[in-house]
Amino acid sequence: MPLEPFTLLMTVYDGDREEYLRDAFRSAVDEQILRPAQVVLVQDGPVPPELAVALKELVATSPVPVTFVPLAANRGLGPALDAGLAASRHDIVARMDADDVAMPHRFQVQVPLVRAGADLVGAGLLEFGTDLEDIVGLRTPPSDPLDIARYARLHDPFNHPTVVYRRSAVRAAGGYGDLPLMEDYWLFVRMIEAGARVVNVAQPLVYYRVGAGAYERRGGRDLLRSELRLQREMLRQGFITRPQYLRNVTVRGGYRFVPTAIRRPVYRMVVAPYGARRNRRQTGGDAAAPRNAV
């Protein structure tokens, strides 16, 4: 019996850069040991000419079939991903951002776990700056399903650019929806609540680009509004208690509101290392980390 195929889902918008898109696409398709059977490439609204040229070339030269989904107007990440899911021919779907780089064995590690019964599989990632030699951080998520559920009450338990999931499980939870800047976290909470079988691979499988504006994007009024809406929804659904809601609004809301100069060291000291510390406690020793990871 042939192995179940999978779809790679990517979205592109006018803020993406064509050279980053080319690197991301090739790393997730051409250079993979286990290649997707289909790529769904969603263009979320109008893009600059150079990005449009890159998209056309990637569609024409891809070694696997590409389904191109152009959206007339920018609808945001959640609606764009829902449009991409609707165009996916296969139930197993792997996510990839248009400015990150997948390690060649990424799908070889994750896809078999979904084939074996998981509904949602995430992984660790390495944060990089100017190039792949410039490793500036390691994010190791909790791997045990119970720890994932506990962790989700304060933090997003999955690194969204690394996930592979069952489209049927995503749809059963209501899809991404439209909660700007928090759509993935809210989806994962609903999947956990719906009984989805979830797991994380502790090892990093994706290089995550950390640009100059990365810490600015983790704050601001728009993100604060989405944060407060997310916390209200989690409280309404019973995923968190009122004391947890108040804690989250104070801790997470405060983190969104502080100046970038403060947000960056807080993230580096508290947020990013959390999963790595938990993983070390689970294994009784140091979690394996690639050379140069910090």
Protein Blocks (a to p, Z undefined) as FASTA:
>chain_A
ZZddddddddddfkbcfklmmmmmmmmmmmpmbacfbdcdddebjadfklmmmmmmmmmm
ocbdcdddddfbaebjklmmmmmmmmpcbfbdcdddfkbccdfklmmmmmmmmmnopabd
cddddddfkbmklccbdcdddfbfklmmmmmmmpcfbdfklpccdfklmmmnopnbjaeh
ilmmmmmmmmmmnopacdddfbacbdcdddfklmmmmgcjklmmmmmmmmmmmmmnopac
fklmmmmmmmmmmmmmmcfklmmmmmmmmmmmmmmmmmmmmnopacdddehiZZ
